[in-house]
Amino acid sequence: MNAWTSEQLALDAVWEAEAVPIRWLQGLGDWLVLPLGAVTHLGSHAVITVALVLVFWCVSPALGARLFVVVAASGTLNYLCKSVFYGARPSWFDAHVRAHASHDSFGLPSGHAQGAMVAWGYLAVRSGRSAALWAAAVVIVLVALSRVYLGAHFISDVLLGLLLGALVVWASLRWEERVLTWWRGLDTVRWVGWALAATLLPCLAATLWQFLVRGAWSVPAEWIGATPADPAAATLTGLYTAAGTLLGGIVGLTLLAGRGWYSARGGLAARASRFVLGISVVVLLQVVVDVVSDGARGLAASALSFLAYGLIAFWAAFLAPELFVRTGLAGRPGTAADPARTAAAEGVRAEDDTPDEASAKRTSDGSGKPEQG
């Protein structure tokens, strides 16, 4: 018996046990499909992306930028793990489990559970408000429950996703200041090299793993449900998509900082205009990507996704803010074009514009003095 056979037997035993509570949950009735189907989107890429750009373009660029990097890095980690584990989804393994939410990629760990933990957990902790922490906890638990009920994930998938998400949030809050300080000290050649390494190496590792180690993989006979034609390829494309998004975001944010950043302050009309303009281009680019990538397969589809989503992230992180500044919808922080200078002069508190301001806010004890120790 080889190592892969032993691994598969162990996973089969776990999944067989976990299929029982999933069937029990689904036995409560289909009346839960609609509400839990709606709740599950709070951990989806689409909803988190909308929330992310809303914060970045219209509320706090500093907070939005950090959230951008954290979410994209978490997505890359999630798909890297999926590419290694080759975990089944419940409806693939057990034909008696209904797939109320279908996906083509492998299941372990849960991307929705991890995404909800990272996005809403990070925002709640950074807010420093107990109400936000409780709200985030409720959302995360409901998303996790929805993934199990909808037949998208085993319980172990969700638990691992939550654990990875919590580790990402903890690491981000602990190390982001040091990493940001180090990053600002790099010259262009070095930061470009580090950005490429951080995004291309996971893709290279997963590609080699798939073709050299898992190359002979096929759907196990024990998976008696409906399995997609090529979950390995779909998972690899998901990894390239997340990594491309991370690269585009890092490059865009670094260039934007070099240009003097931008201010998200202004009236409601200006903020709404920024969001509508920015998200319209995102949707347009997404449609173009779908058309261009239609019919692409294998590594070609993965490489195309890397480039396409890198471009979309670059638009969101750099081109859109620059367009906002040039069209007068936003200004540079602290300049005459900053729409909040008058409010600041009048003593009205405004949102953080720069990463340094966000950092100062988070490390304050409420009296304006930095924390000790």
C-alpha positions as CSV (number, residue, x, y, z in Angstrom):
1,M,0.0,0.0,0.0
2,N,1.6,3.3,-1.1
3,A,1.4,6.6,0.8
4,W,-1.3,8.1,-1.4
5,T,-3.5,5.0,-0.9
6,S,-3.1,5.3,2.9
7,E,-3.9,9.0,2.7
8,Q,-7.1,8.3,0.7
9,L,-8.3,5.6,3.0
10,A,-7.9,7.9,6.0
11,L,-9.8,10.7,4.3
12,D,-12.5,8.3,3.2
13,A,-13.1,7.2,6.8
14,V,-13.3,10.8,8.0
15,W,-15.7,11.8,5.2
16,E,-17.9,8.8,5.7
17,A,-18.4,9.9,9.3
18,E,-19.0,13.5,8.4
19,A,-21.5,12.7,5.7
20,V,-24.0,11.6,8.4
21,P,-24.5,15.0,10.0
22,I,-24.7,16.6,6.6
23,R,-27.5,14.3,5.5
24,W,-29.2,15.0,8.9
25,L,-29.0,18.8,8.4
26,Q,-30.3,18.5,4.9
27,G,-33.1,16.3,6.2
28,L,-34.5,19.3,8.2
29,G,-36.0,20.5,4.9
30,D,-35.3,22.6,1.8
31,W,-36.8,25.7,3.5
32,L,-33.3,26.5,4.7
33,V,-31.8,26.5,1.2
34,L,-32.9,30.1,0.4
35,P,-31.8,31.9,3.6
36,L,-28.5,29.9,4.0
37,G,-27.9,30.2,0.2
38,A,-28.1,34.0,0.7
39,V,-25.9,34.0,3.9
40,T,-23.2,31.9,2.2
41,H,-22.5,34.7,-0.2
42,L,-21.1,36.8,2.7
43,G,-18.0,34.6,2.4
44,S,-17.9,34.7,-1.4
45,H,-15.3,36.3,-3.6
46,A,-17.9,38.6,-5.2
47,V,-19.4,40.1,-2.0
48,I,-16.0,40.4,-0.3
49,T,-14.6,42.2,-3.3
50,V,-17.4,44.7,-3.4
51,A,-17.0,45.4,0.4
52,L,-13.2,45.7,-0.1
53,V,-13.3,48.2,-2.9
54,L,-16.1,50.1,-1.1
55,V,-13.8,50.6,1.9
56,F,-10.8,51.4,-0.2
57,W,-12.3,53.8,-2.6
58,C,-14.9,55.5,-0.4
59,V,-14.2,55.1,3.3
60,S,-10.5,54.5,4.3
61,P,-7.8,53.9,1.7
62,A,-5.4,52.8,4.4
63,L,-7.7,50.2,5.9
64,G,-8.9,49.1,2.4
65,A,-5.4,48.6,1.2
66,R,-4.4,46.4,4.1
67,L,-7.6,44.4,3.7
68,F,-6.9,44.1,0.0
69,V,-3.6,42.4,0.6
70,V,-4.8,40.3,3.5
71,V,-7.8,38.9,1.6
72,A,-5.8,38.2,-1.6
73,A,-3.0,36.5,0.3
74,S,-5.6,34.4,2.2
75,G,-7.2,33.4,-1.1
76,T,-3.8,32.3,-2.5
77,L,-3.1,30.2,0.6
78,N,-6.5,28.6,0.4
79,Y,-6.2,27.5,-3.2
80,L,-2.6,26.4,-2.5
81,C,-3.9,24.1,0.2
82,K,-6.7,22.8,-2.1
83,S,-4.1,22.0,-4.7
84,V,-2.2,19.9,-2.2
85,F,-5.0,18.1,-0.4
86,Y,-7.3,17.2,-3.4
87,G,-10.2,17.0,-1.0
88,A,-13.6,15.8,-2.2
89,R,-16.8,17.8,-1.7
90,P,-19.7,16.0,0.1
91,S,-21.8,15.6,-3.0
92,W,-18.8,14.1,-4.9
93,F,-18.2,11.5,-2.2
94,D,-21.7,10.6,-1.2
95,A,-24.5,10.5,-3.7
96,H,-27.1,11.0,-1.0
97,V,-25.8,14.5,-0.2
98,R,-27.5,17.1,-2.3
99,A,-25.3,19.9,-3.8
100,H,-27.3,23.0,-3.2
101,A,-24.1,24.9,-4.1
102,S,-21.9,23.5,-6.8
103,H,-18.2,24.2,-7.3
104,D,-15.6,22.7,-9.7
105,S,-12.5,23.0,-7.4
106,F,-11.5,20.7,-4.6
107,G,-13.1,21.3,-1.2
108,L,-10.4,21.3,1.5
109,P,-10.2,23.9,3.1
110,S,-13.4,25.9,2.8
111,G,-12.7,29.1,0.9
112,H,-16.0,30.8,2.0
113,A,-15.3,30.0,5.7
114,Q,-11.7,31.3,5.4
115,G,-12.8,34.3,3.4
116,A,-15.5,35.3,5.9
117,M,-13.1,34.9,8.9
118,V,-10.4,37.0,7.2
119,A,-12.5,39.8,5.7
120,W,-15.1,40.3,8.4
121,G,-12.8,39.3,11.3
122,Y,-10.1,41.6,10.2
123,L,-12.5,44.6,9.8
124,A,-14.1,43.9,13.1
125,V,-10.8,43.7,15.0
126,R,-9.5,46.8,13.3
127,S,-12.7,48.7,14.2
128,G,-12.1,48.0,17.9
129,R,-15.8,47.9,18.6
130,S,-17.4,45.0,20.5
131,A,-20.6,45.3,18.4
132,A,-18.6,44.8,15.3
133,L,-16.8,41.8,16.8
134,W,-20.1,40.1,17.7
135,A,-21.6,40.9,14.3
136,A,-18.6,39.4,12.6
137,A,-18.8,36.3,14.8
138,V,-22.4,35.8,13.8
139,V,-21.7,36.2,10.1
140,I,-18.7,33.8,10.3
141,V,-20.7,31.1,12.1
142,L,-23.6,31.4,9.7
143,V,-21.4,31.2,6.7
144,A,-19.6,28.1,8.1
145,L,-23.0,26.4,8.8
146,S,-24.3,27.3,5.4
147,R,-21.3,25.6,3.7
148,V,-22.1,22.3,5.5
149,Y,-25.9,22.5,5.0
150,L,-25.6,23.3,1.3
151,G,-23.4,20.3,0.7
152,A,-20.5,22.3,-0.4
153,H,-18.1,21.2,2.4
154,F,-17.4,18.7,5.0
155,I,-17.2,19.9,8.6
156,S,-13.4,19.3,8.5
157,D,-13.2,21.6,5.4
158,V,-14.9,24.4,7.3
159,L,-12.9,24.0,10.5
160,L,-9.6,24.1,8.6
161,G,-10.8,27.1,6.7
162,L,-11.7,28.9,9.9
163,L,-8.4,28.0,11.5
164,L,-6.4,29.2,8.5
165,G,-8.4,32.4,8.4
166,A,-7.8,33.1,12.1
167,L,-4.1,32.5,11.6
168,V,-4.0,34.9,8.7
169,V,-5.8,37.6,10.7
170,W,-3.5,37.1,13.7
171,A,-0.4,37.2,11.6
172,S,-1.6,40.3,9.7
173,L,-2.3,42.2,12.9
174,R,0.9,41.2,14.5
175,W,3.3,41.7,11.6
176,E,1.8,44.2,9.1
177,E,3.5,47.2,10.6
178,R,7.0,45.6,10.4
179,V,6.3,44.3,6.9
180,L,5.1,47.7,5.7
181,T,8.1,49.5,7.2
182,W,10.4,47.0,5.5
183,W,8.5,47.2,2.2
184,R,8.9,51.0,2.1
185,G,12.6,50.7,2.4
186,L,13.0,48.5,-0.7
187,D,14.1,49.9,-4.0
188,T,12.0,49.2,-7.1
189,V,14.0,46.2,-8.2
190,R,13.7,44.5,-4.8
191,W,10.0,45.1,-4.2
192,V,9.1,44.0,-7.7
193,G,11.2,40.8,-7.1
194,W,9.6,40.1,-3.8
195,A,6.1,40.7,-5.3
196,L,6.8,38.3,-8.1
197,A,8.3,35.7,-5.8
198,A,5.3,35.8,-3.4
199,T,2.8,35.3,-6.2
200,L,4.6,33.1,-8.7
201,L,6.2,30.6,-6.3
202,P,2.9,29.2,-5.0
203,C,1.7,28.8,-8.6
204,L,4.9,27.0,-9.6
205,A,4.9,24.8,-6.5
206,A,1.3,23.7,-7.1
207,T,1.9,23.2,-10.8
208,L,4.9,20.9,-10.2
209,W,2.9,19.1,-7.4
210,Q,0.0,18.5,-9.8
211,F,2.0,17.3,-12.8
212,L,4.9,15.5,-11.1
213,V,3.4,14.1,-7.9
214,R,-0.4,13.9,-8.5
215,G,-0.1,13.4,-12.3
216,A,-1.7,10.0,-12.3
217,W,-4.6,11.1,-10.1
218,S,-8.1,10.2,-11.1
219,V,-11.5,10.3,-9.4
220,P,-11.4,7.5,-6.7
221,A,-13.9,4.7,-7.0
222,E,-15.1,5.5,-3.5
223,W,-16.4,8.9,-4.7
224,I,-19.9,7.7,-5.9
225,G,-21.4,11.2,-6.3
226,A,-21.3,13.5,-9.3
227,T,-17.7,14.8,-9.6
228,P,-16.7,17.6,-12.1
229,A,-14.7,16.6,-15.1
230,D,-11.4,18.1,-14.0
231,P,-11.3,19.5,-10.4
232,A,-7.5,19.6,-10.4
233,A,-7.4,22.0,-13.3
234,A,-10.2,24.2,-11.8
235,T,-8.3,24.3,-8.5
236,L,-5.1,25.3,-10.2
237,T,-6.9,28.1,-12.1
238,G,-8.3,29.3,-8.8
239,L,-4.8,29.5,-7.4
240,Y,-3.5,31.5,-10.4
241,T,-6.5,33.8,-10.1
242,A,-5.9,34.5,-6.5
243,A,-2.1,35.0,-7.0
244,G,-2.6,37.3,-9.9
245,T,-5.0,39.4,-7.9
246,L,-2.4,39.6,-5.1
247,L,0.3,40.7,-7.5
248,G,-1.9,43.3,-9.2
249,G,-2.9,44.7,-5.8
250,I,0.6,44.8,-4.4
251,V,2.0,46.5,-7.5
252,G,-0.9,49.0,-7.7
253,L,-0.8,50.0,-4.1
254,T,3.0,50.4,-4.1
255,L,2.8,52.7,-7.1
256,L,-0.1,54.6,-5.6
257,A,1.9,55.2,-2.4
258,G,4.8,56.5,-4.6
259,R,2.4,59.0,-6.2
260,G,1.3,60.4,-2.9
261,W,-1.6,58.1,-2.2
262,Y,-5.1,59.6,-2.4
263,S,-7.9,60.8,-0.1
264,A,-11.3,59.0,0.1
265,R,-12.8,62.0,1.8
266,G,-15.6,64.1,0.3
267,G,-19.3,64.3,0.1
268,L,-21.7,61.4,-0.4
269,A,-22.1,62.2,-4.1
270,A,-18.3,62.1,-4.7
271,R,-18.0,58.8,-2.8
272,A,-21.0,57.3,-4.6
273,S,-19.6,58.4,-8.0
274,R,-16.2,56.8,-7.2
275,F,-17.8,53.5,-6.3
276,V,-20.1,53.4,-9.4
277,L,-17.3,54.4,-11.8
278,G,-14.8,52.0,-10.3
279,I,-17.1,49.0,-10.0
280,S,-18.5,49.5,-13.5
281,V,-15.0,49.1,-14.9
282,V,-14.5,46.0,-12.7
283,V,-17.7,44.4,-14.1
284,L,-16.7,45.4,-17.7
285,L,-13.3,43.8,-17.3
286,Q,-14.8,40.7,-15.8
287,V,-17.1,40.3,-18.8
288,V,-14.1,40.7,-21.1
289,V,-12.2,38.1,-19.2
290,D,-15.1,35.6,-19.4
291,V,-15.3,36.1,-23.2
292,V,-11.6,35.9,-23.8
293,S,-11.1,32.9,-21.5
294,D,-14.0,30.9,-22.9
295,G,-12.7,27.7,-24.3
296,A,-9.2,28.0,-22.6
297,R,-8.1,24.8,-20.8
298,G,-5.3,23.6,-18.6
299,L,-2.3,25.8,-18.0
300,A,-3.4,28.3,-20.7
301,A,-6.6,29.0,-18.7
302,S,-4.6,29.4,-15.5
303,A,-2.0,31.7,-17.0
304,L,-4.8,33.8,-18.6
305,S,-6.6,34.1,-15.3
306,F,-3.4,35.2,-13.6
307,L,-2.9,38.0,-16.0
308,A,-6.5,39.0,-16.2
309,Y,-7.2,39.2,-12.5
310,G,-3.9,40.9,-12.0
311,L,-5.1,43.6,-14.4
312,I,-8.5,43.9,-12.5
313,A,-6.7,44.3,-9.2
314,F,-4.3,46.8,-10.7
315,W,-7.2,48.8,-11.9
316,A,-8.8,48.8,-8.4
317,A,-5.6,49.5,-6.5
318,F,-3.9,52.1,-8.8
319,L,-5.7,53.1,-12.0
320,A,-9.1,53.8,-10.4
321,P,-7.7,56.0,-7.5
322,E,-5.5,57.9,-10.0
323,L,-8.6,58.4,-12.2
324,F,-10.6,59.7,-9.2
325,V,-7.8,62.2,-8.5
326,R,-7.5,63.4,-12.1
327,T,-11.3,63.8,-12.5
328,G,-11.7,65.7,-9.2
329,L,-13.6,63.0,-7.5
330,A,-10.8,62.7,-4.9
331,G,-7.6,64.5,-3.9
332,R,-4.2,63.8,-2.5
333,P,-4.1,63.7,1.3
334,G,-3.3,67.1,2.8
335,T,-3.4,69.0,-0.4
336,A,-5.6,71.8,-1.6
337,A,-7.5,69.2,-3.7
338,D,-8.3,67.2,-0.6
339,P,-12.1,67.7,-0.2
340,A,-11.8,67.3,3.6
341,R,-9.3,70.1,4.4
342,T,-12.1,72.5,5.2
343,A,-13.8,70.0,7.5
344,A,-10.4,69.2,9.2
345,A,-9.8,73.0,9.7
346,E,-13.2,73.1,11.4
347,G,-12.3,70.3,13.8
348,V,-14.4,67.6,12.1
349,R,-12.8,64.2,12.4
350,A,-12.4,62.4,9.0
351,E,-11.4,59.0,8.0
352,D,-7.8,57.8,7.8
353,D,-6.2,58.4,4.4
354,T,-2.7,56.9,4.8
355,P,-1.4,53.7,6.2
356,D,0.4,55.6,8.9
357,E,-2.8,57.3,10.0
358,A,-4.6,54.0,10.2
359,S,-1.7,52.5,12.2
360,A,-1.7,55.4,14.6
361,K,-5.5,54.9,15.2
362,R,-5.2,51.2,15.8
363,T,-2.3,51.6,18.4
364,S,-4.1,54.3,20.3
365,D,-5.7,53.6,23.7
366,G,-8.4,56.2,23.1
367,S,-6.6,59.1,24.8
368,G,-4.4,59.7,21.8
369,K,-1.3,58.2,23.5
370,P,0.5,55.2,22.0
371,E,0.2,51.9,23.8
372,Q,3.2,51.1,26.0
373,G,5.3,47.9,25.5
